[in-house]
């Protein structure tokens, strides 16, 4: 009899005052900034923005000493279910006072969308574990990210090369025409490169310019270098070039873009015509 009485007292200590029958994560809202208004379900975040997440936990257990112990986590996944970041964790451990009878745990997280994340439907997975009762809960919340679409490639390539009037546009159709003294701008997206251990990327690119006679008049073998090991693997890299035309003579020119993938041992070259008047 003494053993049964001891077991009953232990259970009573752990399951003293459950607020609800089942542990659950409810009322989850997304925000653009801390304390900001809840966003509608069809809101589209920009790449590189921070997402603020807020939710409540119901059905948690209070011990006979009014103690609460919850472990919470967040995962954020892209449209292909690739994690954006390492799992975030938070712990809620507190002892409630008599006046806290209506208290409900609130869990809050924040994370940044990768600057080169693809557009589409993402999801947040929230989990909660009640350490006193051994129960778990899960909630999945979709959200949307806007941005340009860059088609993936199985081969090493620079996509969407375009000449620009200024650093941010507008686009000039080829053969682009510039006036002497202007600055030439061009943008493109690099994809199809190999990704090494720990998502290592090592890409560099340069340019050369062929004059009206076909002779090289300018060369910059390494205009930019990208070396990184991001947690979230980039499907493409943005490229940008600029060229001062202050001393360029009128005529037809060719810009030769040369890109090298140091991880995959690949090289790529493309040629683009422009004119100076």
TIZAGU-313190 format. One record per residue (C-alpha): residue in three letters; x, y, z. Coordinates in steps of 0.001 Angstrom, whole numbers, plus 524288, in hexadecimal, padded with zeros to 5 digits. Layout:
BEGIN
<r><resn>ALA</resn><px>X</px><py>Y</py><pz>Z</pz></r>
...
# end
This chain:
BEGIN
<r><resn>UNK</resn><px>80000</px><py>80000</py><pz>80000</pz></r>
<r><resn>UNK</resn><px>80B15</px><py>8095C</py><pz>8035D</pz></r>
<r><resn>UNK</resn><px>810E5</px><py>807A8</py><pz>7F5C1</pz></r>
<r><resn>UNK</resn><px>803FA</px><py>80B03</py><pz>7EF17</pz></r>
<r><resn>UNK</resn><px>80233</px><py>816FB</py><pz>7F7AB</pz></r>
<r><resn>UNK</resn><px>80FDD</px><py>81BC8</py><pz>7F431</pz></r>
<r><resn>UNK</resn><px>80D3E</px><py>819FD</py><pz>7E58E</pz></r>
<r><resn>UNK</resn><px>80060</px><py>82156</py><pz>7E68F</pz></r>
<r><resn>UNK</resn><px>806DE</px><py>82CB8</py><pz>7ED81</pz></r>
<r><resn>UNK</resn><px>8115F</px><py>82D71</py><pz>7E310</pz></r>
<r><resn>UNK</resn><px>80755</px><py>82DD5</py><pz>7D82E</pz></r>
<r><resn>UNK</resn><px>7FFA8</px><py>8384B</py><pz>7DF46</pz></r>
<r><resn>UNK</resn><px>80BEC</px><py>84076</py><pz>7E09C</pz></r>
<r><resn>UNK</resn><px>80E83</px><py>83FF7</py><pz>7D211</pz></r>
<r><resn>UNK</resn><px>800A0</px><py>84105</py><pz>7CCF8</pz></r>
<r><resn>UNK</resn><px>7FB49</px><py>84A61</py><pz>7D6FA</pz></r>
<r><resn>UNK</resn><px>7F43D</px><py>85467</py><pz>7CEA3</pz></r>
<r><resn>UNK</resn><px>7F415</px><py>851FB</py><pz>7C008</pz></r>
<r><resn>UNK</resn><px>7EDC8</px><py>85DAA</py><pz>7B978</pz></r>
<r><resn>UNK</resn><px>7E924</px><py>8563B</py><pz>7AD62</pz></r>
<r><resn>UNK</resn><px>7E7BC</px><py>84807</py><pz>7A969</pz></r>
<r><resn>UNK</resn><px>7F1E1</px><py>8484F</py><pz>79E9B</pz></r>
<r><resn>UNK</resn><px>7FE8A</px><py>84FB5</py><pz>79CA3</pz></r>
<r><resn>UNK</resn><px>7FD3C</px><py>858A7</py><pz>790CE</pz></r>
<r><resn>UNK</resn><px>80335</px><py>86498</py><pz>78A5F</pz></r>
<r><resn>UNK</resn><px>7F898</px><py>86E5F</py><pz>786E4</pz></r>
<r><resn>UNK</resn><px>7F6C6</px><py>87C3D</py><pz>78203</pz></r>
<r><resn>UNK</resn><px>80356</px><py>87C7C</py><pz>77A1E</pz></r>
<r><resn>UNK</resn><px>8057B</px><py>88984</py><pz>77338</pz></r>
<r><resn>UNK</resn><px>8104C</px><py>88EF9</py><pz>76A9B</pz></r>
<r><resn>UNK</resn><px>8156A</px><py>89CEB</py><pz>76B46</pz></r>
<r><resn>UNK</resn><px>81EDB</px><py>8A59D</py><pz>763C9</pz></r>
<r><resn>UNK</resn><px>8247E</px><py>8AB48</py><pz>77030</pz></r>
<r><resn>UNK</resn><px>823F3</px><py>8A89A</py><pz>77EB4</pz></r>
<r><resn>UNK</resn><px>81703</px><py>8AD25</py><pz>78439</pz></r>
<r><resn>UNK</resn><px>8119A</px><py>8AFD0</py><pz>776AB</pz></r>
<r><resn>UNK</resn><px>803E7</px><py>8AC67</py><pz>77230</pz></r>
<r><resn>UNK</resn><px>800E9</px><py>89E6E</py><pz>76DDD</pz></r>
<r><resn>UNK</resn><px>802A5</px><py>89C90</py><pz>75F44</pz></r>
<r><resn>UNK</resn><px>7F82E</px><py>896C9</py><pz>75653</pz></r>
<r><resn>UNK</resn><px>7FA2E</px><py>888D2</py><pz>751C4</pz></r>
<r><resn>UNK</resn><px>7FD0A</px><py>88D07</py><pz>743BA</pz></r>
<r><resn>UNK</resn><px>80787</px><py>896F6</py><pz>7476E</pz></r>
<r><resn>UNK</resn><px>81437</px><py>89573</py><pz>73FC6</pz></r>
<r><resn>UNK</resn><px>82114</px><py>897FD</py><pz>746A2</pz></r>
<r><resn>UNK</resn><px>82CCC</px><py>89D4A</py><pz>73F62</pz></r>
<r><resn>UNK</resn><px>83972</px><py>895AF</py><pz>73ECA</pz></r>
<r><resn>UNK</resn><px>8428F</px><py>899B9</py><pz>749CE</pz></r>
<r><resn>UNK</resn><px>8373A</px><py>89E0D</py><pz>75278</pz></r>
<r><resn>UNK</resn><px>835D0</px><py>899B3</py><pz>76094</pz></r>
<r><resn>UNK</resn><px>829B8</px><py>891E5</py><pz>76446</pz></r>
<r><resn>UNK</resn><px>8247C</px><py>8934A</py><pz>77218</pz></r>
<r><resn>UNK</resn><px>81C58</px><py>887D9</py><pz>77727</pz></r>
<r><resn>UNK</resn><px>81354</px><py>887DA</py><pz>782E7</pz></r>
<r><resn>UNK</resn><px>80A9B</px><py>87D1E</py><pz>7886F</pz></r>
<r><resn>UNK</resn><px>8043B</px><py>87827</py><pz>794F1</pz></r>
<r><resn>UNK</resn><px>8052C</px><py>86AD5</py><pz>79B4A</pz></r>
<r><resn>UNK</resn><px>7F914</px><py>8646A</py><pz>7A107</pz></r>
<r><resn>UNK</resn><px>7F756</px><py>857B3</py><pz>7A845</pz></r>
<r><resn>UNK</resn><px>80409</px><py>858F3</py><pz>7AFEC</pz></r>
<r><resn>UNK</resn><px>805DA</px><py>8529E</py><pz>7BD35</pz></r>
<r><resn>UNK</resn><px>8081D</px><py>8595C</py><pz>7CA34</pz></r>
<r><resn>UNK</resn><px>80E18</px><py>85183</py><pz>7D525</pz></r>
<r><resn>UNK</resn><px>8090A</px><py>851B0</py><pz>7E334</pz></r>
<r><resn>UNK</resn><px>81315</px><py>85C70</py><pz>7E581</pz></r>
<r><resn>UNK</resn><px>80D51</px><py>86441</py><pz>7DA00</pz></r>
<r><resn>UNK</resn><px>81973</px><py>861B0</py><pz>7D1D7</pz></r>
<r><resn>UNK</resn><px>81910</px><py>861ED</py><pz>7C2E1</pz></r>
<r><resn>UNK</resn><px>823B5</px><py>85C9B</py><pz>7BA1C</pz></r>
<r><resn>UNK</resn><px>82288</px><py>85D57</py><pz>7AB45</pz></r>
<r><resn>UNK</resn><px>82C80</px><py>85BC0</py><pz>7A05F</pz></r>
<r><resn>UNK</resn><px>8292B</px><py>86263</py><pz>79370</pz></r>
<r><resn>UNK</resn><px>82FA9</px><py>86240</py><pz>78618</pz></r>
<r><resn>UNK</resn><px>82E3B</px><py>86820</py><pz>7788F</pz></r>
<r><resn>UNK</resn><px>8324D</px><py>86336</py><pz>76B2B</pz></r>
<r><resn>UNK</resn><px>83093</px><py>86B22</py><pz>75EA3</pz></r>
<r><resn>UNK</resn><px>83099</px><py>86411</py><pz>75183</pz></r>
<r><resn>UNK</resn><px>830DC</px><py>868C0</py><pz>74370</pz></r>
<r><resn>UNK</resn><px>827C3</px><py>863BF</py><pz>7388C</pz></r>
<r><resn>UNK</resn><px>83092</px><py>857CE</py><pz>736E0</pz></r>
<r><resn>UNK</resn><px>8307B</px><py>8550B</py><pz>7459B</pz></r>
<r><resn>UNK</resn><px>83E9E</px><py>8596C</py><pz>74719</pz></r>
<r><resn>UNK</resn><px>840F7</px><py>85FB7</py><pz>75487</pz></r>
<r><resn>UNK</resn><px>843DD</px><py>86E3C</py><pz>7543C</pz></r>
<r><resn>UNK</resn><px>84B45</px><py>86DD7</py><pz>76114</pz></r>
<r><resn>UNK</resn><px>84EC0</px><py>86513</py><pz>76C5F</pz></r>
<r><resn>UNK</resn><px>8439A</px><py>8618D</py><pz>77572</pz></r>
<r><resn>UNK</resn><px>840A8</px><py>86C65</py><pz>77F34</pz></r>
<r><resn>UNK</resn><px>83DCA</px><py>86898</py><pz>78D51</pz></r>
<r><resn>UNK</resn><px>83787</px><py>86F51</py><pz>798E8</pz></r>
<r><resn>UNK</resn><px>83450</px><py>86ABB</py><pz>7A68B</pz></r>
<r><resn>UNK</resn><px>8291D</px><py>86F3D</py><pz>7AF0A</pz></r>
<r><resn>UNK</resn><px>82B87</px><py>86B75</py><pz>7BD31</pz></r>
<r><resn>UNK</resn><px>824BB</px><py>872D2</py><pz>7C7F0</pz></r>
<r><resn>UNK</resn><px>81D6D</px><py>87191</py><pz>7D4D2</pz></r>
<r><resn>UNK</resn><px>8102A</px><py>87807</py><pz>7D4EA</pz></r>
<r><resn>UNK</resn><px>80A7B</px><py>8805C</py><pz>7DFD3</pz></r>
<r><resn>UNK</resn><px>7FC3C</px><py>87EF6</py><pz>7E437</pz></r>
<r><resn>UNK</resn><px>7F867</px><py>88B0B</py><pz>7DC56</pz></r>
<r><resn>UNK</resn><px>7FDB0</px><py>88495</py><pz>7CFDF</pz></r>
<r><resn>UNK</resn><px>7F229</px><py>87B39</py><pz>7CE89</pz></r>
<r><resn>UNK</resn><px>7EED2</px><py>88086</py><pz>7C0F1</pz></r>
<r><resn>UNK</resn><px>7FCF0</px><py>880EA</py><pz>7BC32</pz></r>
<r><resn>UNK</resn><px>7FF9D</px><py>87AD3</py><pz>7AECF</pz></r>
<r><resn>UNK</resn><px>80D72</px><py>878B4</py><pz>7A994</pz></r>
<r><resn>UNK</resn><px>810F3</px><py>880D1</py><pz>79D95</pz></r>
<r><resn>UNK</resn><px>81BC0</px><py>87C35</py><pz>79494</pz></r>
<r><resn>UNK</resn><px>822AF</px><py>885DF</py><pz>78BA1</pz></r>
<r><resn>UNK</resn><px>82D16</px><py>883B6</py><pz>78144</pz></r>
<r><resn>UNK</resn><px>83340</px><py>88B9F</py><pz>77675</pz></r>
<r><resn>UNK</resn><px>83B61</px><py>887A6</py><pz>76AB5</pz></r>
<r><resn>UNK</resn><px>84040</px><py>88D83</py><pz>75DF2</pz></r>
<r><resn>UNK</resn><px>83C51</px><py>888C7</py><pz>75075</pz></r>
<r><resn>UNK</resn><px>848CB</px><py>88633</py><pz>7488F</pz></r>
<r><resn>UNK</resn><px>84BE2</px><py>89187</py><pz>73F56</pz></r>
<r><resn>UNK</resn><px>84C8F</px><py>887E6</py><pz>733F5</pz></r>
<r><resn>UNK</resn><px>840DD</px><py>87F9B</py><pz>737B4</pz></r>
<r><resn>UNK</resn><px>8381E</px><py>87B72</py><pz>72C79</pz></r>
<r><resn>UNK</resn><px>82A45</px><py>880C1</py><pz>72B9C</pz></r>
<r><resn>UNK</resn><px>81EE8</px><py>87819</py><pz>72F8C</pz></r>
<r><resn>UNK</resn><px>817E1</px><py>871B6</py><pz>73AEA</pz></r>
<r><resn>UNK</resn><px>82049</px><py>86F9D</py><pz>746FF</pz></r>
<r><resn>UNK</resn><px>81C76</px><py>869E0</py><pz>75416</pz></r>
<r><resn>UNK</resn><px>81F4C</px><py>86B4A</py><pz>76272</pz></r>
<r><resn>UNK</resn><px>81EB7</px><py>85F6C</py><pz>76B4D</pz></r>
<r><resn>UNK</resn><px>81CD9</px><py>86260</py><pz>779C3</pz></r>
<r><resn>UNK</resn><px>81E59</px><py>857C1</py><pz>783FF</pz></r>
<r><resn>UNK</resn><px>81BD7</px><py>857C6</py><pz>7929A</pz></r>
<r><resn>UNK</resn><px>81F02</px><py>84D7C</py><pz>79CC3</pz></r>
<r><resn>UNK</resn><px>81938</px><py>84D2F</py><pz>7AA54</pz></r>
<r><resn>UNK</resn><px>82461</px><py>847CF</py><pz>7B295</pz></r>
<r><resn>UNK</resn><px>81B98</px><py>84544</py><pz>7BE43</pz></r>
<r><resn>UNK</resn><px>8116E</px><py>83D2F</py><pz>7B70E</pz></r>
<r><resn>UNK</resn><px>819CC</px><py>837E9</py><pz>7ABF3</pz></r>
<r><resn>UNK</resn><px>8104B</px><py>83D04</py><pz>7A1B6</pz></r>
<r><resn>UNK</resn><px>8136E</px><py>8438F</py><pz>794D1</pz></r>
<r><resn>UNK</resn><px>80CAB</px><py>84CAF</py><pz>78B47</pz></r>
<r><resn>UNK</resn><px>80F65</px><py>85136</py><pz>77D73</pz></r>
<r><resn>UNK</resn><px>80A52</px><py>85C4A</py><pz>774E3</pz></r>
<r><resn>UNK</resn><px>80D6B</px><py>85F36</py><pz>766A0</pz></r>
<r><resn>UNK</resn><px>80BB8</px><py>86CF2</py><pz>76135</pz></r>
<r><resn>UNK</resn><px>80D7D</px><py>87040</py><pz>752CB</pz></r>
<r><resn>UNK</resn><px>812E1</px><py>87D49</py><pz>74E29</pz></r>
<r><resn>UNK</resn><px>81691</px><py>882E7</py><pz>74101</pz></r>
<r><resn>UNK</resn><px>822E7</px><py>88932</py><pz>73BA5</pz></r>
<r><resn>UNK</resn><px>8237F</px><py>891DB</py><pz>72FA1</pz></r>
<r><resn>UNK</resn><px>82F2F</px><py>893C0</py><pz>726AF</pz></r>
<r><resn>UNK</resn><px>8348E</px><py>89149</py><pz>71910</pz></r>
<r><resn>UNK</resn><px>83429</px><py>883AE</py><pz>7133A</pz></r>
<r><resn>UNK</resn><px>84155</px><py>87E50</py><pz>70ECC</pz></r>
<r><resn>UNK</resn><px>83FDC</px><py>8711E</py><pz>70853</pz></r>
<r><resn>UNK</resn><px>84987</px><py>866FB</py><pz>70D81</pz></r>
<r><resn>UNK</resn><px>85328</px><py>860AD</py><pz>7042E</pz></r>
<r><resn>UNK</resn><px>85A39</px><py>853AB</py><pz>703F5</pz></r>
<r><resn>UNK</resn><px>86529</px><py>85A40</py><pz>6FC6D</pz></r>
<r><resn>UNK</resn><px>86DEA</px><py>865B2</py><pz>6FFD0</pz></r>
<r><resn>UNK</resn><px>867DE</px><py>87204</py><pz>6FA18</pz></r>
<r><resn>UNK</resn><px>86560</px><py>88091</py><pz>6FBBD</pz></r>
<r><resn>UNK</resn><px>856FF</px><py>88385</py><pz>6F994</pz></r>
<r><resn>UNK</resn><px>84F97</px><py>88FF0</py><pz>6F658</pz></r>
<r><resn>UNK</resn><px>85B33</px><py>8985F</py><pz>6F278</pz></r>
<r><resn>UNK</resn><px>85640</px><py>8A630</py><pz>6F059</pz></r>
<r><resn>UNK</resn><px>85C43</px><py>8B376</py><pz>6EE37</pz></r>
<r><resn>UNK</resn><px>856F0</px><py>8BE4C</py><pz>6F6CD</pz></r>
<r><resn>UNK</resn><px>8562B</px><py>8CCFF</py><pz>6F5B4</pz></r>
<r><resn>UNK</resn><px>8599D</px><py>8CE81</py><pz>7042A</pz></r>
<r><resn>UNK</resn><px>85D39</px><py>8C51E</py><pz>70F00</pz></r>
<r><resn>UNK</resn><px>84EDE</px><py>8C1ED</py><pz>71172</pz></r>
<r><resn>UNK</resn><px>8497B</px><py>8C32D</py><pz>7039F</pz></r>
<r><resn>UNK</resn><px>842A9</px><py>8C4A3</py><pz>6FA9F</pz></r>
<r><resn>UNK</resn><px>846D7</px><py>8B971</py><pz>6F1C1</pz></r>
<r><resn>UNK</resn><px>84C8C</px><py>8BCD8</py><pz>6E460</pz></r>
<r><resn>UNK</resn><px>84A2C</px><py>8B335</py><pz>6D95D</pz></r>
<r><resn>UNK</resn><px>8562A</px><py>8AE2B</py><pz>6D213</pz></r>
<r><resn>UNK</resn><px>85D4A</px><py>8B3BD</py><pz>6CB24</pz></r>
<r><resn>UNK</resn><px>85D48</px><py>8BD8C</py><pz>6D652</pz></r>
<r><resn>UNK</resn><px>860F9</px><py>8CB60</py><pz>6D299</pz></r>
<r><resn>UNK</resn><px>86863</px><py>8D438</py><pz>6DC00</pz></r>
<r><resn>UNK</resn><px>86DCE</px><py>8E1D8</py><pz>6DA89</pz></r>
<r><resn>UNK</resn><px>87C32</px><py>8E459</py><pz>6DC89</pz></r>
<r><resn>UNK</resn><px>87E57</px><py>8E837</py><pz>6EABF</pz></r>
<r><resn>UNK</resn><px>87328</px><py>8DFF3</py><pz>6EFEB</pz></r>
<r><resn>UNK</resn><px>874F4</px><py>8D439</py><pz>6F8E3</pz></r>
<r><resn>UNK</resn><px>870D9</px><py>8C702</py><pz>6F3A9</pz></r>
<r><resn>UNK</resn><px>8699C</px><py>8BE2D</py><pz>6FD30</pz></r>
<r><resn>UNK</resn><px>8660B</px><py>8AFDF</py><pz>6FBA3</pz></r>
<r><resn>UNK</resn><px>85FA7</px><py>8A59B</py><pz>7042D</pz></r>
<r><resn>UNK</resn><px>85E27</px><py>896D5</py><pz>7032B</pz></r>
<r><resn>UNK</resn><px>85B9C</px><py>88ACF</py><pz>70B8A</pz></r>
<r><resn>UNK</resn><px>86552</px><py>87FA2</py><pz>70D10</pz></r>
<r><resn>UNK</resn><px>86002</px><py>871EA</py><pz>70EFD</pz></r>
<r><resn>UNK</resn><px>863FE</px><py>863D4</py><pz>70CDB</pz></r>
<r><resn>UNK</resn><px>8703E</px><py>864DB</py><pz>71537</pz></r>
<r><resn>UNK</resn><px>87474</px><py>859BF</py><pz>71E0C</pz></r>
<r><resn>UNK</resn><px>8727A</px><py>85A97</py><pz>72CB5</pz></r>
<r><resn>UNK</resn><px>87D15</px><py>85502</py><pz>7355A</pz></r>
<r><resn>UNK</resn><px>87D71</px><py>8503E</py><pz>7435D</pz></r>
<r><resn>UNK</resn><px>875B0</px><py>858AF</py><pz>74CDC</pz></r>
<r><resn>UNK</resn><px>86F16</px><py>85F5D</py><pz>7412F</pz></r>
<r><resn>UNK</resn><px>87C0F</px><py>86547</py><pz>73CF3</pz></r>
<r><resn>UNK</resn><px>87B4A</px><py>86E32</py><pz>73120</pz></r>
<r><resn>UNK</resn><px>8871A</px><py>873E3</py><pz>72A21</pz></r>
<r><resn>UNK</resn><px>88411</px><py>87B74</py><pz>71DD2</pz></r>
<r><resn>UNK</resn><px>88B1D</px><py>886C2</py><pz>7174C</pz></r>
<r><resn>UNK</resn><px>888E0</px><py>88E43</py><pz>70AD5</pz></r>
<r><resn>UNK</resn><px>88FAA</px><py>89837</py><pz>70264</pz></r>
<r><resn>UNK</resn><px>88E28</px><py>89F2F</py><pz>6F581</pz></r>
<r><resn>UNK</resn><px>89555</px><py>8A3C0</py><pz>6E9A6</pz></r>
<r><resn>UNK</resn><px>8912E</px><py>8AD2A</py><pz>6DEF3</pz></r>
<r><resn>UNK</resn><px>893F2</px><py>8ABA5</py><pz>6D07B</pz></r>
<r><resn>UNK</resn><px>89479</px><py>8B82D</py><pz>6C885</pz></r>
<r><resn>UNK</resn><px>88F2A</px><py>8BB04</py><pz>6BAE7</pz></r>
<r><resn>UNK</resn><px>89AAD</px><py>8B3D6</py><pz>6B4A7</pz></r>
<r><resn>UNK</resn><px>89900</px><py>8A7D1</py><pz>6BD44</pz></r>
<r><resn>UNK</resn><px>8A513</px><py>8AB06</py><pz>6C550</pz></r>
<r><resn>UNK</resn><px>8A45B</px><py>8AA7E</py><pz>6D418</pz></r>
<r><resn>UNK</resn><px>8A3E5</px><py>8B85B</py><pz>6D983</pz></r>
<r><resn>UNK</resn><px>8A0E4</px><py>8B584</py><pz>6E7BD</pz></r>
<r><resn>UNK</resn><px>8A236</px><py>8AA15</py><pz>6F109</pz></r>
<r><resn>UNK</resn><px>89E8D</px><py>8A7A2</py><pz>6FF30</pz></r>
<r><resn>UNK</resn><px>8A0C8</px><py>89911</py><pz>70186</pz></r>
<r><resn>UNK</resn><px>89B04</px><py>898F6</py><pz>70F31</pz></r>
<r><resn>UNK</resn><px>8906D</px><py>8A324</py><pz>710CB</pz></r>
<r><resn>UNK</resn><px>889BE</px><py>89C2A</py><pz>71C3D</pz></r>
<r><resn>UNK</resn><px>88B6D</px><py>8902A</py><pz>724E7</pz></r>
<r><resn>UNK</resn><px>8815A</px><py>888A6</py><pz>72CD8</pz></r>
<r><resn>UNK</resn><px>886AC</px><py>87F89</py><pz>73748</pz></r>
<r><resn>UNK</resn><px>87D0C</px><py>87B26</py><pz>741A4</pz></r>
<r><resn>UNK</resn><px>8778A</px><py>86FA4</py><pz>74945</pz></r>
<r><resn>UNK</resn><px>86974</px><py>873E2</py><pz>74BD1</pz></r>
<r><resn>UNK</resn><px>86089</px><py>86B68</py><pz>75414</pz></r>
<r><resn>UNK</resn><px>855FB</px><py>86CD0</py><pz>749B5</pz></r>
<r><resn>UNK</resn><px>85B46</px><py>86882</py><pz>73C61</pz></r>
<r><resn>UNK</resn><px>85A19</px><py>872FA</py><pz>731E8</pz></r>
<r><resn>UNK</resn><px>85427</px><py>86E3C</py><pz>72512</pz></r>
<r><resn>UNK</resn><px>859F6</px><py>879C5</py><pz>71DCC</pz></r>
<r><resn>UNK</resn><px>862E1</px><py>88589</py><pz>71F9F</pz></r>
<r><resn>UNK</resn><px>86027</px><py>89347</py><pz>71A8A</pz></r>
<r><resn>UNK</resn><px>86ACF</px><py>89986</py><pz>7126A</pz></r>
<r><resn>UNK</resn><px>86D0C</px><py>8A7C4</py><pz>70F0E</pz></r>
<r><resn>UNK</resn><px>876ED</px><py>8AED4</py><pz>70673</pz></r>
<r><resn>UNK</resn><px>879C2</px><py>8BD09</py><pz>70399</pz></r>
<r><resn>UNK</resn><px>882CF</px><py>8C357</py><pz>6F9D4</pz></r>
<r><resn>UNK</resn><px>886F1</px><py>8D18D</py><pz>6F873</pz></r>
<r><resn>UNK</resn><px>88579</px><py>8D5FA</py><pz>6EA40</pz></r>
<r><resn>UNK</resn><px>88C15</px><py>8E31F</py><pz>6EC4B</pz></r>
<r><resn>UNK</resn><px>8971F</px><py>8E00A</py><pz>6E2B7</pz></r>
<r><resn>UNK</resn><px>88FC8</px><py>8D6F7</py><pz>6D984</pz></r>
<r><resn>UNK</resn><px>89007</px><py>8DA97</py><pz>6CB3C</pz></r>
<r><resn>UNK</resn><px>88347</px><py>8D9BF</py><pz>6C38A</pz></r>
<r><resn>UNK</resn><px>880DE</px><py>8CC66</py><pz>6BDA4</pz></r>
<r><resn>UNK</resn><px>87C2F</px><py>8BE80</py><pz>6BFFD</pz></r>
<r><resn>UNK</resn><px>881B0</px><py>8B6E8</py><pz>6CB85</pz></r>
<r><resn>UNK</resn><px>8805C</px><py>8A950</py><pz>6D154</pz></r>
<r><resn>UNK</resn><px>8802C</px><py>8A69F</py><pz>6DFDB</pz></r>
<r><resn>UNK</resn><px>88590</px><py>8991B</py><pz>6E2E0</pz></r>
<r><resn>UNK</resn><px>880D5</px><py>8939D</py><pz>6EFEA</pz></r>
<r><resn>UNK</resn><px>8893E</px><py>888E3</py><pz>6F5E6</pz></r>
<r><resn>UNK</resn><px>88493</px><py>88139</py><pz>701D6</pz></r>
<r><resn>UNK</resn><px>88BF2</px><py>876D0</py><pz>7095C</pz></r>
<r><resn>UNK</resn><px>886A6</px><py>86CA5</py><pz>712E7</pz></r>
<r><resn>UNK</resn><px>89224</px><py>8693F</py><pz>71BA8</pz></r>
<r><resn>UNK</resn><px>88AF9</px><py>85E38</py><pz>722CC</pz></r>
<r><resn>UNK</resn><px>8863E</px><py>8576C</py><pz>71677</pz></r>
<r><resn>UNK</resn><px>891DC</px><py>85AF0</py><pz>70DD9</pz></r>
<r><resn>UNK</resn><px>888D9</px><py>86106</py><pz>703AF</pz></r>
<r><resn>UNK</resn><px>88A55</px><py>86CD7</py><pz>6FACF</pz></r>
<r><resn>UNK</resn><px>88020</px><py>87460</py><pz>6F32C</pz></r>
<r><resn>UNK</resn><px>88109</px><py>87F4B</py><pz>6E925</pz></r>
<r><resn>UNK</resn><px>876CB</px><py>88795</py><pz>6E269</pz></r>
<r><resn>UNK</resn><px>877A9</px><py>89342</py><pz>6D931</pz></r>
<r><resn>UNK</resn><px>86EDF</px><py>89F31</py><pz>6D8BC</pz></r>
<r><resn>UNK</resn><px>86EE1</px><py>8AA74</py><pz>6CF02</pz></r>
<r><resn>UNK</resn><px>86DDB</px><py>8B8DB</py><pz>6D222</pz></r>
<r><resn>UNK</resn><px>87093</px><py>8C591</py><pz>6CB09</pz></r>
<r><resn>UNK</resn><px>8768B</px><py>8D286</py><pz>6CEDE</pz></r>
<r><resn>UNK</resn><px>87299</px><py>8DEBE</py><pz>6C7B1</pz></r>
# end
